[in-house]
Amino acid sequence: MIRALVVATLFAAACTSPPHWSLPLSSLDRVPLSVAQSAADDVWLAGGALGSGGDALVLHYDGKIWHRFDPGTDATLWWVANPADPWFVGERGTVLHGSGLAVESVPTTATLYGVWVSPSGAVWIVGGEPDLSGVILYRAPGGDWQDLTPAGTTQAFFKVWGAADDAVWICGQAGALLNWDGSALTPVDAGLASNVSLFTVAGRAPDDVYAVGGLGNAVALHYDGDSWKRLDDALFADLPGLTGVSVDADGTALLVGGNGTKLRGKPGAFIDESAFATHDDLHAVSIRGGDVFTVGGNYLAPAPTPRQGVVAHYGADVAATVQ
């Protein structure tokens, strides 16, 4: 009996590996553009074919297998948020809600790039047509959709995130940063050139927020509750661009971007992990309890180039089966 227990213990130890980077999904037929997780066994992905044919992409990971959902649309989905009760947004004003992917009617047909749901249940959605127009939609719990787009907007908004109902940030083209304080949207000047876009804003608290972007020259900003400051870590000097950011409960941030860029850390102390898992262009990332999922693929290739998507992961081993 003792010998059997010793053998079983040694076998279990041999099968348990320390956290590491891996590539559980390396050749999806569509590109995942967004990822949201409540835990390592509750992960949602959203994306699509980006004009190369085929329906939108929706996958859910339950810790054992990746389940493919039928979204009922060929509109590429650009973002998913609130994994416990997910919201998906995408092309042609497409909004889907819940694991049943129920269609929500919103007052726009523009491409929707970002969504965020507050703890109280308020929903923010942003998007627009790049270089032409922007869209900011808001719905209070139990209320109707309101259009809060500033008059005369000529740039698209890409993402929205909040620390609370009265601490919401929106980012987009032309270095746009807008703050909602519970009653009004106020533009904030972060000192960026008009040709610099911010693609994602996210954080963990009102005084710990990041915004990332840039094409050909990465931009990373951090908000400490008083002002936005550009991160000047040497690692950022030669990056092609940053597209995604997520912040863990302990303040550790994970920034991702072109050519498999993966930077982990805090202002002044980032570590480059880009050599691991994949060198494909990454679009979004989620970190929770040290567990990381990041997604992307050849989403920058012009249509109708056939799409291929990847899912990279840091943590314990992740299943590679999709059904």
N, C-alpha and C positions, 0 to 999 in steps of 0.2 A: 504493500500500500504506500509506504513512504517513498519507495523508488518511483512508483507511478506518479506521485505528487511532484517529486523533483523533476521528472521528465516533462510533465505538463507545464510546470513553471518555466523551465528553460525554453520550451517550445513557444510559450506565449511571449516571453521576453524577446526571442529571436524574431517573432512576427510583428513586434511593435517597434516601429522606427521613430526616431525623433522628427520634429517638424521639418519639412523640406519643401522645396519648389518641385512641382510636377506639372505635366500637361495631360490631364485626363481626357480632354476632347481636343483633337488636333486637326480635324478636317471636316467640320460641319459644312453642310451644303448651303448655309446662309450665315450671315455675320451677326453674332450677338453684340449688341451695342450698349447694353446696360445689364447690371446685376444688382440684386438686393437680397440681403439675407437677414433673418432674425436669429439664426443659429447655423452651425455647420451642417445640420440636416434639414434646413428649411431655406432653400435658395431658389430665387426666381431669375430667369434670364429673359431678355426681350431683344428682338432685332428683326432682321428680314433680308430680302434679296437685293434691296437697293437698285431696283430696275432691271435686274438680270433674270427675272422670271421666278415665280413661286410665291407662296403665301408668306405672311409674317412668321417670325420665329418666336415661340414661347416654350420654354423648358422649365421644369421644376425638379429640384434634387431633394430627395427625402432621406439622404444619408445612405441609401442602398442602391438607388438607380435614378437615372434621369428620365423623367416622364415628358413626352412631347404632347403639347396641347394644340388643338385645332382652333386658331384664332378667328377663322371665318372671314379673313380679309387678306388681300395681297399688299395692303399698306404697311410699309416698314414701320416697326415700332421703335422709337428712339429712346424711350425711358420706361423704367418700372420703379415704383417706390412703394413703401409700406407693405412689406412682405406678408404680414399677418392677415392683411386684407388688401391684396395688391391692386394698384392702379397702373395702367399702361397707356401711353400716349404715342402718337405717331403721325404719319402723313395724312393729308386730306382731312384734318380735324378729327382723326380717329381717337376715341377714348374708350377703353375697356376697363371694367371694374370687377374685381373678385376672381376667385379661382374658376368660376363659371364663365368668365370673360363676357359679362353682360355689357352691351353697348350703351354708352352714355351719350346723350345729345348735348352738344355744346355749340355756342353761337359763333362758330368760325369753321372755315374749310382750309385754313392755313396749316402748314406743317407744325406739329407740336413737339418740342424737343425736351421738355422737362416737366416733372410733376413732383409735388411734395404735399404730404398730408400731415397736419399738425396733430398733437396728442388729443386735442379737443374734437378732431374730425373735420376741421376746415381744410379745403382743398385748393391748392394753387397750381395753375398750369400756365406754361409760357411757350412761346414759339414765334412764328412769323415767316416771312419770305426774306431771306438774306438780301441786304442792300436795298430792300424796298419797304418793308413794313414789319412791325412787331405786334405781338399779342400777349396780353397778361390777363388771365381769367382767375376769378376768385369765387368760391362758394362757401358761405358759412354753414355750419351744421344745420340741416333742415331748411336751408334757404335756396334761392335761385342763383344761377351764375351771374356774376357781375363782370363787366369789361372795365378793367382798371388801366388799360393801355394809355400812357401819356399821349396827349394830342400831338400830332405831327411826327410821331415816331417813324423813322426810316431805316431802322436796323432791327434785326431779329434778336430775340432773347433766347438763350440756350438752356439755362438751368435755374432752378429755384430751390432754396433750402432755408430752413428756419430752426432756431433754437427754441422758439416759443411762438405763440400767436402774435406777439408784438415785437418779434425779433427775427424778421424774414429778410433774406438777401436774394437778389436776382442779378444774373450776369448775362452778358451777351456781346454783340458786335461793338466795334468802336470803343472798346474798353469799358463798356457800360457796367455800372454797379448801382443798383437801386436798393434802398432800405425801406422796409415797411415797419413802422413803429406802433402799429395797431390802429392808426387812423389815417395815415397818409404815406404815399410813396415819395421818397426823396432821393434824387440822384446824388451820388458821391463821387468826387473826383479822386481817382487813385493815381493820377499823374501819368497815365499811359497814352501813347500816341494813338491817333484816330484810326490807324490801320491795324491795331492790335485787338484781337478778339479774346474774350474770356469764355472758355467752354464749360467749365464746371465750377460751382461753388458748393462747399460742404464744410461741416465742422462738428463740434461736439457740445459747444456751449456758446453763450453770447459773446464771450471774450476769447474764443479760440476757433476761428473760422479761416478757411483757405479759399482762394480763387486761383485757377490755373488756366493757361492758354498759350497763345503765340503759335505762329506757323513759321518754321525755319529758325526761330529764336525763342526759346521757351521763356514763359513768364510765370512766376509763382508769387502770390501775395499772401500775407498773413494779417489777420485782424485781431488785435489784442483787447478789444473793447473800447479803445479810444481812437485808433487810426489804423489805416491799411499801410503796410510796409512791404516793399519788394524784398524777397529773400535773395541774399547775395552769396549763398554757399557756392563754392567753386564748382560743385557738381552741375550747377544749372547753366554754366557758361557755354557749353557746346551742345546742348540738347536740341533736337529738331523741333520740339514742341511738346506741350503737356495737354492732355485732354481729360484726365480723370483724377479725382482725389476723394479719399475717404479718411475719416479720423476715428480711431478707436477710443474706448472709454478712458484709457490712461493717457490720452493725448498723442499717441503715436499716429503719425499720418503716413499714408501710402499714396504716392503720386505716380501716375502712369502716363505713357504717351507713345510717340513714334518709335519704331525699331525696337520694340520690347522694353522701353524704358520703365524701370521699376525702382523708385526711391522710397526708402523707409526711414522715418525718424521724426525729429522735431527741429524747429528753426535753429540753424547753426550746427546741427549734428545729424545730417542725413547720410545714409549709407546706400551705395549704388548696388542693386541686386539685378541689374539688367542682363547679366550674363546667363541667368538661370531661366529654365523652362521654355521660353520662346523669344524670338526676335521679330515676331509679327507686330504690326501696329496695334497698340492697345487703346481702347476707347473709354473704358470705365473700370471701376474697382470698388470692392467692398471689403472692409476689414472689421472683424468683430471678435473680441477675445483673442487677438493674435492670429485668427484664422482669416486667410485672404483668398478671395476669388477675383480674378481680373479677366476681362474679355475683349476680343477684337478680331482682327483678321485683315483681309485686303479691302477694307471699306473705302479706302481712298482711290482705288482703281476706277477708271471711268466705265460707266455702263456701256454695253451689256456684258462686261467681263464677268465670267462665272464667279460667284462668291465662294469663299472658303473662310470659315470662322474657327476661332480657337478659344478654349477656356483653360487658363492657367490657375494653379492653386498653390498656396503655401499652408502647410499644416500636416495632419495625418493623411494617409492615403485616401484618395477619392475614387469612387467607381467610375468606370469609363463606358458603361452600357447605357444606351438610349433606346427607349421603347415607346 
